Amino acid sequence: MPSLAITGANGFIGRHLTKAALARGWSVRALSRNTDWLRSLAPNDNLNIHKCDLTRSLDPQIFAGVDVVCHLAAYVPPDHEDPSYAQDCLLNNALGTLHFLEAAHLTDRIHFIYYSGGNSYAYQDRLVRESDPLFPSHHAVYYLASKMVGEMFCEHYSLVHGQRTTTLRLSSVYGPGQTTGVIPKFVQRLRAGLPIQIYDGGRCTVDLVFVEDVIQATWQVIEHSSSGIYNIGSGQSHSILEVAHIIAEFTSACPDLLQVQPRNEAMQSGFSGLDVTKACTKLGYEPTPLRAGLKRVVESVNNPNTGR
């Protein structure tokens, strides 16, 4: 039976990946600091749950018998603009990745898949490709910089130690079961008939990728034994105002609940959309259209167990 280790298995993406792997008949070694949701899946002979700490070196035996490591675990600061969280970001996301790479390196033939930040690219007025420069100087710099360092460590282990690594640069992930972020906030408030504040005229752009697309890309990487770097996004960017209007439509909310604040010309207009041509061509990746994904999110509110 093939075996998959998932770090951060108790998180939003990790939960979806854990359920997908078990459904495919894989043995899953689930690693997480918080294991409450994972234990709700027990008993399951194919699921082994381990508590882990990103800030400490690991026993290499943690990956014994594992074929693929999906490294999703990360520290996301409560305030992306507060420099006091920079140390925690680097300690967990950069050095934590190094700890997992070292453990995987000491175990033969492991494929290491690292999930990085597609919002790390220097802003461009077009879709950005994998060869474009990374330079996250405007938003979430402490978090995104720490994810970039993790990428460097993955590339180092690939070039110097022959470790098979794949980096998936994810744009902004959303989907059923998500509890934090703009989309669940918009859905919850509009369904309750409460207003939402849309800052800077709603012009901020974002590339929203449906969580099941991330799972799809993961399996495609595993099945193709693909190495290298892949953008995983929707292939286009949307303004926050556009997203709000779609959610208002699907929740049958009054348009007056969208309270659009004046534009601030001093602010950057958001993140670039990701060019996913490489993933589509080499992996067969097919992103979910935004309207279809948002409709499923709104529908999932009626079923609290969806995505959890």
N, C-alpha and C positions, 0 to 999 in steps of 0.2 A: 504494500500500500504506500503510495507517495505521501511524503510528509512536508507540511508547510508550517514554518514558525512565523507568527505575526506579533510584532511588538506594537504596543498601543492598541491591543485587540479590544479593549473596553471602550475605545473612543468611537466617534461617529463613523468614520470610514472603516475602522477596525471591526466594528460590529457587522457591517454589511459584508466585509470580506470573510469574516469568520463563518457567518451563516452560509455564504456561497461555497466556501471550501468544504464544509461539512456536507452540504447538499450534493457536492460532486464526489463524495466518498473519500476525501482526503483525510489523513490524520492531521490534526491541528494542535500545535504547541502554542498556546496563547499566553503572551507575556504582557503584563500591565501592572502599574502601581495600584490601581483600583480594580478589583476583580468581581465586584458585586453583580453586574449584569452577566458576566461570563458564568458565574456559578448558578445563575438561573437556568442555564442550558443543561446543567448536570441533572442526572447522570448520562453521560455519553461516552462510550468506549473509545471514540475517535478524538476526544477532546481532553487535552492535558493542560491544566492551568497553573501558571507560575507567577508569583509576584516578582517584580524586578524594579531596580532603581537605575535610571539613566546615568546618575552621577558616579556610579561605582563600577569597577572592573567586574567582569563576569566570569564564572566558571565555564571554560570552553565546552564542558560536557552538556551545557544547556542546549547546544545545537547538534549533539550526537544523533546521527540517524536522520537528520533533516536534509531535505533536498533543496528547498528554497526558503530564504528569509525575506519577509516583507517588512521593512523597517518604517513603520508609521508613527511610532512613539515620538512625541515632541512636546516641548513646553511652550505654551502660547500665553504670553503675558496678559494680565487683565487690562493693561493700558499700553497700547503700542507706542505711545509718544513719551513715555516716562523712562528716562535713561537709567533709573535705578534697577530696572529689570534686565538690563543688558547682560549682566554677569550670569544670571540664571539662564538666559537664552543660550549663551555660549557654553555654559557648563553642561546643560542638558542636551541641546541640539547639535552642537559641534563635537564636544568631547564624548557625549553619550553615543553618537554615531561611531566615533573612533573605537569605543569599547566594544560595540557590537561587531564592527568590521574585524577587529582583532580576534574575537571569539570565532567568527565565521571562517577567518583565514586559517585558523588552527584545526579546522575540520575540513576534510577533503571534499571537493566537488560541489560546494554549496554555491547556489546562484543568489546573489545579494541584490535585492531591489530596494532602492532608496526613493522616498517620496519627498520631493523638494518643492520650492515655491515658484510657480510660474509668474508671480507678480514681482519677481526680483529683477526682471529686465529693465534696462534704462528705457524710459518712455519714448515711444515712437508713434507717429501719426499713421500707422499701418499695423497689420498683423506682424508679430515678431517671430523670428525663426530661431532654431536652436543655436545657430552660429552668431546671433546678435549678442552684444555685450550685456552682462549683468551689472547693474549699478542701482540698487534700491535706495536712492538718497532722499526721497520725498515722504513716503509713508512706511510705517512699520519697519524702520531700518534695523532695529536691534534684533527683531525676530528673523527677518529675511536675510540679514547678513550672517546670522548663525546657521541658517539652512544652507547658505552658499558655502560656508566652510565645510559643512558635512559633505557637500558635493565634491569639494577638493580632495577630501580624505578618500572618498570612493574612487575617484580617478587615480589617486596615488596608489591605492591598493590594486587597482586594475593594471596599471602600467608597471609597477615595481614588483608586486607579489603575484601577478597573474590571477588575481581574484576576479571571477566573473561578476561584473556589476552592471546594473541598469539603473539609470536615474529617470524618474518620471516627474517632470515639472508640471505640477497641477495648477490650474487657474483657481478661481474661487468656487469651492465645492459646495453644493447644496443638495437637499433631497429629503425624503421622509425620515423622520426620527431626529432631525437636527433641532437642537434646542437653543442655540445661540446664533447671533448674526442678524443681518438686515431682513432676510426673507422670512424666517419664522416670526420675527417681531412684526413685520408688516401683516402677515397672515393672521396672527392672533388678534392684533388690534382691529383690523378691518372687519374680521368676522364678528367681533364684539361691538361693532359700531363706534369704535373709538378713532379719533384722528391720528394721522401720522405726520411727522415733520420731515420734509424733504429739503435738505439744505443745498445751498449753492445753485438754486434753480433746477436741481435734479440732473445737472449735466454730467456729473461724475460717471465715468464709464467703467464697466467691469465685464470680464469674460466669465460667465457662469457655466460650470460644468456639472452635469447631473451625477450624483454619487455612483449610480450603477454604471456609468461610462468609465469611471475610475476602476471599478471591479472588472469590467469588460477588458480594459487595457491591460490590467494585471494578468489576467488569464492568457491574453494574446501574447504577452511577453514571455510567460512561462512556456506556452505551447511552441513558440517559435525559438525558444532559447536565445532571445535577442539581448544583446548588450548595447551600451551606448546611452544616449540622452534622447528622450522623446517629450515633446510638448503634449500635454493631455488637457484639452480645453474644449470649447464649443466651436472654435474656429471663427468667432465673431465677438464683438463687444456690444453691450447695450447700456443705455443710460439708466440711472437709478429711477428717473421719472418714468421711463418706459416700463421698467419692471413693476413699479407701483401701479401703473394703469392696468397691466395685465392681471395682477393679483386682485385689484379692485373689481375687475370684470368677473373673475372666477369666484369671488366671494360675494358677488351681488351687492357690493358696498356703494354707498353714495359717493360720487366723484368729489363732492365738497369736503370729504374727510381727508383728501390729499392736500395738505397745507404746504405749498411750495414757497420756500424762503428766497429772498433775492440772491442773485449771483454774486459771488466774490471773485473778482478777476485775479486776486492774488493767489488763489488756490490752483493747484494742478488739477487737470480735468479727469484724473483717474488712472486706471491701468490699461496698458495695451492689450488687445486681444491676441491670443496665441494662434500662430499658424500651425495647424495640425496635419499638414500635408504628409510629413514623414511618417507619422503614426498611421494615417489612413493608407498610405501606399505600402509600407513595409509590414504592418501588423494587421491590416484590415479593419482598423478602428472606425467606428461610425458614431459620432456624437448625437445626443438627443436634442432636438429643437427646443428652444427655451419655452415656448408656450406649452408643449407637451409635458416637459418636466415640471413646470410650475402648476399645471393642472393636477398632476399626480401628487404634488405636495399638498395642495389644498384639499384634495379628496382624502388624503391620508389622515387629516385632522379628525375625520369621523371614525377612524380606526386607530386608537392610540398605540396599538402594538405594532403598527407598520414601521419597519426600519429600526425597531428597538430590540 
